[in-house]
């Protein structure tokens, strides 16, 4: 794996850990009264199967809350790999083929979720009333 990819994944993990800290914990870290420690955990086979589904639902929820394509692109760029993107697409019933690149899958997801929302808003904003009223 490229060093750049490893570094970006590591930073995402650290960011997630920090996001889950309380304000007091963050203050303690910043003042030097606390440290972050690495602890290895073991996850059973059943739990490993459940984790991606929960994460995928979280990503889908974030996508549904997006207002524009750029915001959705940022969320999808945080997805760790193409397989996870494919799983998200399949859960939304977005057609993905084996030869789609990661970028293609991201674009299909963005168009499916955000594009549909934007088209609906555009149609709703049209004044379809005829006459002088």
VEXNU-845987 format. One record per residue (C-alpha): residue number from 1; x, y, z; residue in one letter. Coordinates in nm, 4 decimals. Each point is the difference from the previous one (the first is absolute). Example, Ala and Ser with C-alpha at 12.3 -4.5 7.8 and 13.67 -1.06 7.14 Angstrom:
residues 2
REC, 1, 1.2300, -0.4500, 0.7800, A
REC, 2, 0.1370, 0.3440, -0.0660, S
This chain:
residues 133
REC, 1, 0.0000, 0.0000, 0.0000, X
REC, 2, 0.1282, 0.3469, -0.0814, X
REC, 3, 0.1308, 0.2055, 0.2897, X
REC, 4, -0.2400, 0.2820, -0.0928, X
REC, 5, -0.3022, -0.2311, 0.0294, X
REC, 6, 0.1143, -0.1390, 0.3325, X
REC, 7, 0.0552, 0.3489, 0.1374, X
REC, 8, -0.3418, 0.1276, -0.1117, X
REC, 9, -0.1774, -0.3045, 0.1485, X
REC, 10, 0.1875, 0.0438, 0.3264, X
REC, 11, -0.0998, 0.3665, 0.0161, X
REC, 12, -0.3659, -0.0922, -0.0591, X
REC, 13, 0.0129, -0.2475, 0.2873, X
REC, 14, 0.1586, 0.2573, 0.2302, X
REC, 15, -0.2567, 0.2625, -0.1035, X
REC, 16, -0.2836, -0.2415, 0.0790, X
REC, 17, 0.1452, -0.0715, 0.3438, X
REC, 18, 0.0359, 0.3707, 0.0741, X
REC, 19, -0.3548, 0.0752, -0.1207, X
REC, 20, -0.1310, -0.2485, 0.2569, X
REC, 21, 0.1784, 0.1674, 0.2919, X
REC, 22, -0.1828, 0.2303, 0.2390, X
REC, 23, 0.1033, 0.3635, 0.0404, X
REC, 24, 0.1622, -0.0808, 0.3359, X
REC, 25, 0.2026, -0.2822, -0.1541, X
REC, 26, 0.1186, 0.2275, -0.2794, X
REC, 27, 0.0976, 0.2688, 0.2519, X
REC, 28, 0.1966, -0.2601, 0.1968, X
REC, 29, 0.1821, -0.1101, -0.3148, X
REC, 30, 0.0852, 0.3558, -0.0956, X
REC, 31, 0.1273, 0.0858, 0.3473, X
REC, 32, 0.2187, -0.3113, 0.0113, X
REC, 33, -0.1924, -0.1617, 0.2861, X
REC, 34, -0.1110, -0.2882, -0.2235, X
REC, 35, 0.1293, -0.2027, -0.2955, X
REC, 36, -0.1488, -0.2115, -0.2749, X
REC, 37, 0.0962, -0.3662, 0.0261, X
REC, 38, -0.0180, -0.2815, -0.2521, X
REC, 39, -0.1867, -0.3093, 0.1170, X
REC, 40, -0.0508, -0.3043, -0.2160, X
REC, 41, -0.3499, -0.1473, 0.0052, X
REC, 42, -0.1254, -0.3308, -0.1282, X
REC, 43, -0.3283, -0.0170, -0.1841, X
REC, 44, -0.1904, -0.3227, -0.0553, X
REC, 45, -0.0863, -0.1120, -0.3538, X
REC, 46, -0.3678, 0.0861, 0.0556, X
REC, 47, 0.0878, 0.3507, 0.1177, X
REC, 48, 0.2280, 0.0536, -0.3002, X
REC, 49, -0.2916, -0.0701, -0.2334, X
REC, 50, -0.2243, 0.2490, 0.1834, X
REC, 51, 0.2450, 0.2925, 0.0143, X
REC, 52, 0.0061, 0.0912, -0.3706, X
REC, 53, -0.3813, 0.0026, -0.0190, X
REC, 54, -0.0223, 0.2458, 0.2894, X
REC, 55, 0.2713, 0.2204, -0.1520, X
REC, 56, -0.1712, -0.0165, -0.3394, X
REC, 57, -0.3307, 0.1136, 0.1517, X
REC, 58, 0.1816, 0.2904, 0.1638, X
REC, 59, 0.1528, 0.1014, -0.3328, X
REC, 60, -0.3370, -0.0256, -0.1772, X
REC, 61, -0.1567, 0.2189, 0.2701, X
REC, 62, 0.2768, 0.2572, -0.0444, X
REC, 63, -0.0515, -0.0065, -0.3769, X
REC, 64, -0.3721, 0.0574, 0.0382, X
REC, 65, 0.0709, 0.3094, 0.2102, X
REC, 66, 0.2322, 0.1527, -0.2613, X
REC, 67, -0.1139, 0.3119, -0.1785, X
REC, 68, 0.2378, -0.0112, -0.2977, X
REC, 69, 0.2274, -0.2296, -0.1979, X
REC, 70, 0.3244, 0.1344, 0.1495, X
REC, 71, -0.1108, -0.0814, 0.3537, X
REC, 72, -0.0934, -0.3524, -0.1095, X
REC, 73, 0.3364, -0.0387, -0.1751, X
REC, 74, 0.1795, 0.0792, 0.3274, X
REC, 75, -0.2036, -0.2622, 0.1877, X
REC, 76, 0.0625, -0.2664, -0.2644, X
REC, 77, 0.3715, 0.0786, -0.0104, X
REC, 78, 0.0169, -0.1142, 0.3629, X
REC, 79, -0.1252, -0.3465, -0.0927, X
REC, 80, 0.3007, -0.2297, 0.0405, X
REC, 81, -0.0247, -0.2119, -0.3155, X
REC, 82, -0.1843, -0.0834, -0.3202, X
REC, 83, -0.1666, -0.3076, 0.1524, X
REC, 84, -0.1682, 0.2124, 0.2661, X
REC, 85, -0.1177, 0.2466, -0.2651, X
REC, 86, -0.1384, -0.2901, -0.2010, X
REC, 87, -0.1857, -0.1302, 0.3057, X
REC, 88, -0.1505, 0.3443, 0.0613, X
REC, 89, -0.1053, 0.0263, -0.3654, X
REC, 90, -0.1610, -0.3439, 0.0076, X
REC, 91, -0.1860, 0.0848, 0.3212, X
REC, 92, -0.1475, 0.3008, -0.1827, X
REC, 93, -0.0677, -0.2130, -0.3097, X
REC, 94, 0.2426, 0.2024, -0.2121, X
REC, 95, 0.1284, -0.2065, -0.2916, X
REC, 96, 0.3731, -0.0655, 0.0296, X
REC, 97, 0.2043, -0.2253, -0.2233, X
REC, 98, 0.3238, -0.1759, 0.0807, X
REC, 99, 0.2026, 0.2260, -0.2271, X
REC, 100, -0.1203, 0.3294, 0.1520, X
REC, 101, 0.2820, 0.2019, 0.1480, X
REC, 102, -0.0335, 0.1479, 0.3475, X
REC, 103, -0.0634, 0.3427, -0.1530, X
REC, 104, -0.2781, -0.1432, -0.2189, X
REC, 105, -0.1738, -0.1534, 0.3010, X
REC, 106, 0.0306, 0.3254, 0.1956, X
REC, 107, -0.1510, 0.1929, -0.2920, X
REC, 108, -0.2876, -0.2470, -0.0337, X
REC, 109, -0.0759, 0.0275, 0.3716, X
REC, 110, 0.0182, 0.3800, -0.0065, X
REC, 111, -0.2261, 0.0202, -0.3019, X
REC, 112, -0.2449, -0.2495, 0.1507, X
REC, 113, -0.0315, 0.1741, 0.3364, X
REC, 114, 0.0836, 0.3670, -0.0575, X
REC, 115, -0.0936, 0.0294, -0.3671, X
REC, 116, -0.3469, -0.1375, 0.0654, X
REC, 117, -0.0461, 0.2430, 0.2881, X
REC, 118, 0.1112, 0.2973, -0.2114, X
REC, 119, -0.2217, -0.0999, -0.2923, X
REC, 120, -0.2997, -0.0313, 0.2322, X
REC, 121, 0.0686, 0.3438, 0.1479, X
REC, 122, 0.0293, 0.1506, -0.3495, X
REC, 123, -0.3294, -0.1517, -0.1095, X
REC, 124, -0.1726, 0.1104, 0.3203, X
REC, 125, 0.1225, 0.3568, -0.0500, X
REC, 126, -0.1594, 0.0317, -0.3430, X
REC, 127, -0.3155, 0.2065, -0.0119, X
REC, 128, -0.2362, -0.2291, -0.1867, X
REC, 129, -0.3071, 0.2250, 0.0342, X
REC, 130, -0.1445, 0.1425, -0.3201, X
REC, 131, -0.1823, 0.3255, -0.0340, X
REC, 132, 0.0295, 0.3414, 0.1606, X
REC, 133, -0.0419, -0.1170, 0.3612, X
